[in-house]
Amino acid sequence: MNDNPIQIKDTTANPAPLGLLGFGMTTVLLNLHNAGFYELNSMILGMGIFYGGIAQIIAGIMEWKKKNTFAATAFISYGCFWLTFVTLVVLPKMVTGIVPAKPEAMAAFLGLWGVFTAVMFVGTLKLSRALQFVFASLTVLFFLLVAVKLGENPALEHFTGYEGIVCGLAAIYTGLAQVLNELYGRTVLPLGQPK
């Protein structure tokens, strides 16, 4: 009987860039709408289903396999956020009798995501400065969206869109930095590792 368990080295790829890019690119595209550049359209909803939704869930499952609880929770949760968002937009148009979510209900939905994100931000204090910025700006974004839903203020919605674009670009930067830094074996794009 062998008392020494076999240690298997994890040689799988880092799934975090996929999750960050799925989140970031979808967030930028939605917030270009919020900033007033174009209407809510099938391009945003398609990205919400496939890249923001499914790709993030896949990244989260891969992070779970790597025993990374924080990333698994974040990517699976935000992937489900995007699938839920698309469902909230599309379902009332597809099924007779389904009542669209009222602004107060959407404010509650977005507010809960803001609270969740604020707590996840606390977790990033042990991670890179880049991730801290992504989660801090996302927390602000959710609470600005709550104010937009409760206030029906177009100027605030446009401002919120620009803040969301910054948040999404930060996630894109963080994801691409991880890819390039790993590929080159050195810091190509800094992430600001905590001390």
Backbone bond lengths (Angstrom), bond angles and torsions (degrees), N, CA, C in turn:
res aa  C-N    CA-C-N  psi(-1)  N-CA   C-N-CA  omega(-1)  CA-C   N-CA-C  phi
1 M - - - 1.458 - - 1.532 109.62 -
2 N 1.337 116.56 130.05 1.456 121.88 -176.66 1.526 109.33 -98.19
3 D 1.338 116.98 118.29 1.466 121.38 179.89 1.518 112.44 -87.56
4 N 1.320 118.26 -5.33 1.457 121.94 -179.65 1.521 109.39 -95.76
5 P 1.355 116.65 108.59 1.466 118.00 179.05 1.522 110.87 -67.47
6 I 1.293 115.89 148.34 1.461 121.11 178.00 1.518 108.93 -75.36
7 Q 1.318 116.56 127.89 1.460 121.87 177.50 1.528 108.43 -93.69
8 I 1.318 116.86 123.33 1.460 121.41 179.03 1.516 108.26 -104.56
9 K 1.316 115.80 123.47 1.466 120.78 -179.74 1.528 109.06 -77.84
10 D 1.307 115.65 133.41 1.471 121.08 177.75 1.520 108.57 -79.11
11 T 1.313 116.61 113.86 1.467 120.93 179.10 1.526 111.53 -114.14
12 T 1.327 116.32 15.06 1.461 119.57 -179.57 1.528 110.34 -78.52
13 A 1.315 115.56 160.43 1.464 121.86 -178.72 1.526 111.45 -70.08
14 N 1.323 115.32 159.34 1.459 122.73 175.74 1.538 108.48 -76.35
15 P 1.348 118.65 115.10 1.463 120.10 -178.64 1.528 114.19 -81.56
16 A 1.332 117.91 -8.98 1.469 120.40 -175.63 1.525 113.33 -59.20
17 P 1.335 120.22 -42.04 1.470 118.00 178.98 1.527 112.86 -58.82
18 L 1.323 117.62 -39.47 1.463 120.31 177.75 1.522 110.56 -59.52
19 G 1.331 116.57 -47.39 1.461 120.12 179.71 1.513 112.57 -64.10
20 L 1.325 116.53 -43.31 1.465 120.36 -179.78 1.525 111.93 -65.41
21 L 1.329 116.54 -40.37 1.467 119.71 179.45 1.525 110.97 -70.66
22 G 1.330 117.25 -39.20 1.466 119.78 176.24 1.516 111.00 -60.14
23 F 1.325 115.91 -44.88 1.456 120.46 178.00 1.525 110.90 -66.22
24 G 1.340 116.22 -50.92 1.459 120.69 -172.50 1.517 113.82 -64.36
25 M 1.320 117.00 -47.06 1.465 119.28 -177.35 1.525 111.53 -66.77
26 T 1.332 116.88 -39.55 1.461 119.98 178.64 1.524 110.49 -67.21
27 T 1.319 116.60 -39.20 1.463 121.32 178.97 1.527 110.98 -64.16
28 V 1.318 117.76 -43.06 1.469 120.50 177.98 1.524 109.98 -60.50
29 L 1.327 117.23 -47.08 1.468 119.93 -176.47 1.528 111.92 -64.42
30 L 1.342 118.08 -41.69 1.463 120.08 177.15 1.520 110.53 -64.26
31 N 1.322 116.68 -40.14 1.465 118.64 -175.72 1.516 113.56 -78.81
32 L 1.318 118.05 -17.86 1.461 119.13 167.38 1.531 108.92 -63.87
33 H 1.331 116.42 -35.66 1.476 120.40 173.18 1.531 109.97 -64.88
34 N 1.346 116.86 -49.32 1.466 120.00 -178.48 1.529 111.80 -60.68
35 A 1.347 116.36 -32.06 1.462 120.37 178.96 1.529 112.16 -77.59
36 G 1.329 117.55 -6.32 1.456 121.55 174.27 1.517 116.00 97.43
37 F 1.326 118.25 13.80 1.463 120.17 -177.52 1.528 113.16 -79.07
38 Y 1.323 117.54 -30.45 1.464 121.45 177.49 1.518 109.39 -162.29
39 E 1.332 115.56 168.89 1.466 121.56 -177.57 1.533 111.07 -76.06
40 L 1.318 115.65 163.89 1.468 121.05 172.46 1.519 106.72 -68.12
41 N 1.340 117.17 117.65 1.457 119.53 -171.10 1.526 111.94 -135.91
42 S 1.331 115.31 -179.04 1.466 120.59 -175.31 1.534 112.37 -65.21
43 M 1.332 118.49 -26.53 1.455 120.41 177.67 1.522 110.38 -62.23
44 I 1.325 117.10 -45.93 1.462 121.08 179.21 1.522 110.09 -65.29
45 L 1.326 116.91 -44.27 1.467 120.28 -178.20 1.526 111.06 -66.48
46 G 1.330 117.03 -38.50 1.461 120.07 176.47 1.517 111.89 -63.15
47 M 1.331 116.81 -44.41 1.466 120.82 175.97 1.525 110.37 -62.17
48 G 1.335 116.16 -38.55 1.457 120.13 179.26 1.515 112.63 -62.14
49 I 1.312 116.86 -37.35 1.469 120.18 179.52 1.534 110.84 -74.38
50 F 1.319 116.33 -52.85 1.458 119.50 -167.25 1.526 115.21 -89.87
51 Y 1.320 118.56 -47.23 1.469 118.96 -176.56 1.525 111.17 -93.25
52 G 1.329 116.77 -49.11 1.461 119.34 177.18 1.514 112.08 -67.96
53 G 1.333 116.96 -35.50 1.460 121.10 -176.11 1.516 113.64 -91.92
54 I 1.326 116.68 -75.25 1.466 121.32 -172.29 1.526 112.42 -64.41
55 A 1.324 117.91 -44.68 1.472 119.61 -178.73 1.526 111.31 -62.02
56 Q 1.325 117.61 -39.20 1.468 119.44 178.57 1.522 111.19 -67.70
57 I 1.319 117.12 -38.10 1.472 119.53 177.91 1.529 109.95 -63.74
58 I 1.341 116.90 -42.67 1.465 120.02 176.72 1.530 110.21 -59.96
59 A 1.342 117.10 -45.09 1.470 120.56 178.48 1.529 110.19 -60.74
60 G 1.327 117.10 -40.47 1.460 120.53 179.48 1.520 112.40 -64.36
61 I 1.326 117.06 -39.96 1.460 120.68 177.71 1.531 110.29 -65.43
62 M 1.323 116.22 -38.69 1.466 119.99 176.79 1.527 110.72 -65.59
63 E 1.329 117.47 -37.80 1.469 120.77 177.04 1.529 110.53 -66.99
64 W 1.322 117.35 -36.69 1.465 121.44 176.25 1.522 109.83 -59.72
65 K 1.315 116.21 -43.38 1.465 121.08 179.48 1.530 110.26 -62.07
66 K 1.339 116.92 -31.08 1.461 121.25 178.47 1.536 111.95 -85.36
67 K 1.330 116.68 3.73 1.475 123.12 179.84 1.530 112.28 65.75
68 N 1.338 117.16 31.81 1.454 122.27 178.17 1.533 107.38 -101.09
69 T 1.326 116.01 89.67 1.466 121.94 -174.85 1.527 112.20 -60.64
70 F 1.332 116.61 -43.85 1.465 119.73 -178.17 1.524 110.89 -59.53
71 A 1.330 117.08 -53.32 1.466 120.70 -176.81 1.525 111.46 -66.67
72 A 1.324 117.70 -38.69 1.471 119.86 178.00 1.521 110.32 -61.32
73 T 1.325 116.31 -44.95 1.465 120.68 179.30 1.522 110.88 -63.75
74 A 1.328 116.79 -45.35 1.465 120.77 -177.94 1.522 111.38 -63.89
75 F 1.329 117.28 -53.49 1.465 119.46 -173.69 1.530 112.59 -68.06
76 I 1.323 117.36 -41.71 1.473 118.47 178.90 1.523 109.94 -67.15
77 S 1.317 117.18 -40.71 1.467 120.16 179.88 1.525 111.76 -64.08
78 Y 1.343 117.40 -50.01 1.463 119.04 -178.23 1.526 111.80 -71.07
79 G 1.328 117.74 -28.77 1.459 119.60 172.31 1.523 110.71 -62.80
80 C 1.325 115.94 -42.48 1.475 119.91 176.80 1.530 111.09 -68.62
81 F 1.349 116.97 -32.39 1.462 119.36 174.58 1.522 110.09 -56.75
82 W 1.341 116.61 -48.52 1.462 119.55 -177.45 1.522 111.48 -64.37
83 L 1.324 117.56 -41.09 1.471 119.53 178.41 1.528 110.38 -64.76
84 T 1.324 116.84 -38.08 1.465 120.61 177.66 1.522 110.75 -66.86
85 F 1.323 116.62 -42.97 1.471 120.58 179.42 1.527 110.49 -58.09
86 V 1.331 116.79 -48.15 1.467 120.20 179.56 1.525 110.08 -61.79
87 T 1.312 117.24 -41.05 1.468 120.99 178.90 1.522 110.82 -62.16
88 L 1.331 117.32 -41.85 1.464 120.53 179.17 1.523 111.86 -62.25
89 V 1.338 116.59 -33.35 1.458 120.51 179.41 1.523 111.63 -78.43
90 V 1.338 117.04 -43.83 1.460 121.85 -169.42 1.527 114.03 -88.69
91 L 1.321 117.42 -38.88 1.469 120.53 -172.31 1.530 114.01 -56.05
92 P 1.340 119.52 -45.60 1.472 118.26 179.46 1.534 112.85 -62.30
93 K 1.323 117.70 -24.48 1.463 121.09 179.17 1.524 111.95 -82.32
94 M 1.338 116.03 -21.12 1.464 120.44 -175.90 1.524 113.35 -97.34
95 V 1.326 116.73 -30.26 1.466 120.45 -173.44 1.524 108.97 -119.84
96 T 1.314 115.30 119.24 1.466 120.94 178.34 1.523 109.32 -63.62
97 G 1.303 115.62 135.38 1.461 120.27 177.31 1.514 114.43 96.32
98 I 1.339 117.78 -13.44 1.468 120.08 176.21 1.524 107.59 -81.81
99 V 1.316 115.57 119.87 1.462 121.16 -177.00 1.528 109.33 -82.36
100 P 1.329 118.07 127.87 1.470 119.53 176.12 1.526 110.99 -60.48
101 A 1.332 116.58 147.55 1.463 120.87 178.96 1.517 109.85 -64.38
102 K 1.304 116.09 129.14 1.465 122.16 177.08 1.532 109.09 -73.16
103 P 1.342 117.78 160.27 1.472 120.17 -179.53 1.530 113.53 -54.38
104 E 1.343 117.03 -37.76 1.467 119.59 -179.89 1.531 110.67 -65.30
105 A 1.331 116.71 -38.71 1.461 120.77 178.89 1.526 110.22 -67.92
106 M 1.336 116.73 -41.55 1.455 119.69 177.90 1.528 110.78 -65.22
107 A 1.330 117.07 -35.41 1.463 120.45 176.94 1.530 110.38 -62.65
108 A 1.338 116.77 -41.33 1.467 120.37 177.87 1.532 110.45 -64.59
109 F 1.326 116.48 -44.04 1.466 122.48 178.13 1.531 110.57 -57.90
110 L 1.323 116.42 -51.00 1.459 121.60 -178.73 1.528 111.88 -67.99
111 G 1.335 116.60 -34.87 1.459 120.71 178.37 1.523 112.12 -64.30
112 L 1.342 116.93 -41.44 1.469 119.53 176.82 1.520 111.32 -62.86
113 W 1.333 116.28 -39.39 1.460 119.56 176.84 1.525 110.38 -66.41
114 G 1.325 117.51 -33.50 1.460 120.39 176.28 1.519 112.10 -64.35
115 V 1.331 116.34 -42.32 1.468 120.35 178.30 1.532 109.85 -64.40
116 F 1.334 116.36 -47.10 1.464 121.03 177.84 1.534 110.41 -55.71
117 T 1.331 116.61 -45.97 1.457 121.27 -177.30 1.526 111.01 -67.17
118 A 1.325 117.53 -37.49 1.467 120.70 178.11 1.532 110.61 -61.59
119 V 1.331 116.96 -40.94 1.469 120.21 178.50 1.531 109.92 -69.09
120 M 1.335 116.88 -40.19 1.470 119.59 177.23 1.535 110.19 -63.94
121 F 1.330 117.38 -33.79 1.467 120.52 176.26 1.526 110.89 -57.23
122 V 1.328 116.99 -40.67 1.469 120.49 178.29 1.534 109.55 -57.07
123 G 1.344 116.64 -38.22 1.462 120.10 177.30 1.518 113.06 -63.72
124 T 1.329 117.30 -31.04 1.472 119.90 -178.73 1.525 112.48 -71.38
125 L 1.320 117.90 -12.24 1.462 119.94 179.42 1.524 111.19 -64.12
126 K 1.338 117.11 -15.75 1.461 121.90 174.64 1.528 111.19 -98.04
127 L 1.331 116.63 2.10 1.466 121.84 -176.69 1.529 109.66 -115.35
128 S 1.310 117.44 -162.26 1.468 120.92 -174.79 1.532 112.59 -73.65
129 R 1.318 114.69 157.47 1.469 120.94 176.39 1.529 110.16 -62.17
130 A 1.328 116.81 -34.49 1.460 120.15 179.34 1.527 110.69 -61.78
131 L 1.336 117.17 -44.49 1.467 119.96 177.74 1.524 111.29 -67.81
132 Q 1.326 116.94 -35.20 1.466 119.72 176.21 1.523 109.99 -59.12
133 F 1.339 116.43 -43.55 1.462 119.71 -179.92 1.526 110.86 -65.61
134 V 1.329 117.47 -42.15 1.473 120.53 179.20 1.523 110.05 -58.13
135 F 1.314 117.58 -50.05 1.466 120.50 -176.21 1.526 112.17 -72.46
136 A 1.330 118.16 -35.03 1.467 119.87 176.80 1.524 110.23 -65.38
137 S 1.335 116.50 -46.46 1.469 118.73 -179.22 1.527 111.39 -68.84
138 L 1.332 117.46 -30.26 1.468 119.64 176.56 1.530 110.91 -70.16
139 T 1.319 117.29 -37.46 1.470 120.42 175.84 1.526 109.78 -59.76
140 V 1.327 116.05 -48.20 1.469 120.72 178.23 1.527 109.95 -59.70
141 L 1.335 117.03 -42.99 1.462 121.29 -179.72 1.522 111.70 -58.34
142 F 1.317 117.35 -47.22 1.469 119.42 -179.14 1.528 111.11 -60.55
143 F 1.324 117.74 -43.38 1.458 119.03 -178.39 1.528 112.32 -72.42
144 L 1.330 117.41 -30.78 1.462 119.18 171.80 1.528 110.68 -65.17
145 L 1.335 117.02 -39.79 1.470 120.31 177.75 1.524 111.59 -63.79
146 V 1.335 116.87 -35.18 1.472 120.13 174.52 1.524 109.08 -60.04
147 A 1.330 116.78 -47.30 1.473 120.76 179.96 1.520 111.00 -62.12
148 V 1.331 117.24 -38.02 1.465 121.01 178.16 1.526 109.90 -62.74
149 K 1.328 117.07 -46.04 1.466 120.48 -178.19 1.524 111.71 -65.27
150 L 1.325 117.41 -34.86 1.468 120.34 -178.38 1.522 112.70 -84.16
151 G 1.351 116.99 -22.11 1.454 119.38 -173.69 1.505 116.26 -107.97
152 E 1.344 117.69 -18.06 1.471 120.67 -178.51 1.532 111.56 50.30
153 N 1.330 116.22 49.38 1.457 122.56 -177.31 1.535 109.03 -109.61
154 P 1.337 118.98 106.25 1.465 120.77 -177.48 1.532 113.81 -58.24
155 A 1.324 118.49 -37.03 1.461 120.58 179.66 1.529 110.24 -64.90
156 L 1.328 116.70 -41.76 1.462 120.44 177.78 1.523 110.29 -66.15
157 E 1.328 117.08 -38.08 1.467 119.86 178.37 1.530 110.51 -62.91
158 H 1.323 117.64 -41.89 1.461 120.38 178.39 1.527 111.39 -65.62
159 F 1.331 116.83 -42.82 1.470 120.40 176.05 1.522 110.42 -59.80
160 T 1.328 115.92 -43.83 1.467 121.34 179.33 1.522 110.47 -61.12
161 G 1.339 116.59 -38.88 1.454 120.51 177.02 1.520 111.98 -59.16
162 Y 1.325 116.65 -43.68 1.467 120.04 178.91 1.524 111.23 -65.51
163 E 1.325 117.13 -39.40 1.465 120.30 177.04 1.531 109.43 -63.32
164 G 1.334 117.24 -39.85 1.458 121.36 177.96 1.518 112.73 -65.81
165 I 1.318 116.62 -35.22 1.467 120.21 176.09 1.525 109.78 -62.99
166 V 1.327 117.48 -42.96 1.467 121.79 177.83 1.532 109.78 -61.01
167 C 1.324 117.21 -45.31 1.467 121.83 179.13 1.525 110.63 -59.55
168 G 1.332 116.32 -48.27 1.460 120.37 -179.59 1.521 112.39 -63.53
169 L 1.336 116.80 -41.50 1.464 120.04 177.94 1.531 111.30 -63.84
170 A 1.330 116.88 -34.94 1.466 120.36 177.20 1.530 110.58 -64.31
171 A 1.334 116.81 -40.04 1.470 119.94 177.92 1.524 110.65 -67.58
172 I 1.334 117.35 -40.14 1.463 121.00 177.22 1.539 109.92 -61.35
173 Y 1.329 116.54 -47.28 1.467 121.07 178.08 1.524 110.32 -56.44
174 T 1.332 116.91 -47.29 1.463 121.33 -176.51 1.527 110.81 -62.87
175 G 1.331 116.55 -43.02 1.455 120.20 178.79 1.521 112.27 -64.95
176 L 1.332 117.09 -46.41 1.466 120.66 -179.77 1.531 111.11 -67.69
177 A 1.335 117.38 -35.13 1.467 120.30 177.03 1.527 110.32 -61.72
178 Q 1.324 116.78 -42.07 1.462 119.53 178.65 1.527 111.10 -62.85
179 V 1.322 117.24 -41.06 1.467 120.84 178.77 1.523 110.48 -63.14
180 L 1.332 117.65 -52.74 1.465 121.29 -175.72 1.527 112.03 -67.25
181 N 1.332 117.15 -40.11 1.464 119.87 -179.80 1.529 110.81 -63.53
182 E 1.325 116.21 -40.74 1.462 119.75 178.51 1.535 110.54 -68.69
183 L 1.309 116.44 -43.56 1.459 121.34 -177.57 1.532 111.74 -62.34
184 Y 1.334 116.86 -42.42 1.465 121.07 -177.83 1.527 113.53 -89.57
185 G 1.334 116.91 -9.87 1.460 120.22 178.89 1.513 113.91 68.41
186 R 1.331 116.16 22.54 1.466 121.39 178.38 1.531 107.44 -158.44
187 T 1.318 116.24 173.39 1.458 120.25 -179.73 1.528 109.90 -79.86
188 V 1.325 114.78 106.37 1.459 121.40 174.27 1.527 108.89 -91.95
189 L 1.327 115.97 -46.72 1.464 123.44 174.82 1.522 107.61 -121.28
190 P 1.331 118.58 116.45 1.476 120.21 -175.62 1.521 112.48 -67.80
191 L 1.332 114.76 144.84 1.462 122.02 177.71 1.521 111.57 -111.30
192 G 1.324 117.64 -9.75 1.466 120.43 179.53 1.507 111.94 68.16
193 Q 1.320 116.48 68.74 1.454 120.46 -179.31 1.524 110.28 -67.60
194 P 1.343 117.82 141.04 1.478 119.84 -179.83 1.521 110.83 -68.10
195 K 1.327 115.18 155.69 1.467 119.78 -179.22 1.509 110.68 -79.92
